[in-house]
Amino acid sequence: PTRIALRTAGSFGVLGMLFGDFAGGAAMLFLANRLIEATYTQDAEAAADSFAHARLRDVGIPPSALGGLFETLRTQHGDSHGLAAHFASHPPLGDRIAAAQAASAGMPNVTDPSLSPAEFRDLQAICRSNWGG
């Protein structure tokens, strides 16, 4: 977040000095910066997904399990399309689901829980204590 804020301030400052404050200039600078920022954060999210896929494969869990989470999010909240997708900070959920399924290629479809019931209760307790859920 700090890097993005500094980049935003720098972008506005440099472009403002180059072009001055013409009518609508600030809005155009904001939109241009938002496009640059969205691309950066989408790339970072895609890299994080790839890292997660590799870690899941390392422990024998098909990355398609992560795709299931993204499918739930898409069902509950929809997906970005059209112009909105260009300004989104995360890749489209459909792309993330497809990547998770592709990363599962060649793995058996595991349906056994990764945690025992006791381990799952412990995880839930940790989440409740940290996030009040």
Steps between C-alpha positions, in 0.01 A plus 500: 500500500782744579669431168172558315435824690849631424469399136161675479634820653803492270290433192263786570788734580702423187204496263362817657833677440515375142144578395379754752152490644292500184124444513437148618872440532485378857227253412696369202812467715301314763354257245838439337657436838215268599557291187872472578429413863237238407744326266765495772265358763347247259850375419580477872178307567568260211850440639352435845258251346785319323690483830192356672454244221858381545467476880174307471658259252798458736270368773288290265194723483369577151508875432148462362396523869602866481297523179200383704545796733512737203188336356316566826613864495385535138160349584453730798648822360524466123803566282637812338432541128562755231651833595470425875736203458777736385478698825467200733783430743458122465493282189153389388378208711439293186869530414600405853270196496642385165858544627427296814345223291796500259744483793320184616570313176624150565404499867239265641175664605546493878184546702636407844528789745852635544446553873364267764184617679711609799746691278210671324347607833840639603525695175150639549591608854811680368291680239238603757761634740681696227205627299208477740308257277 
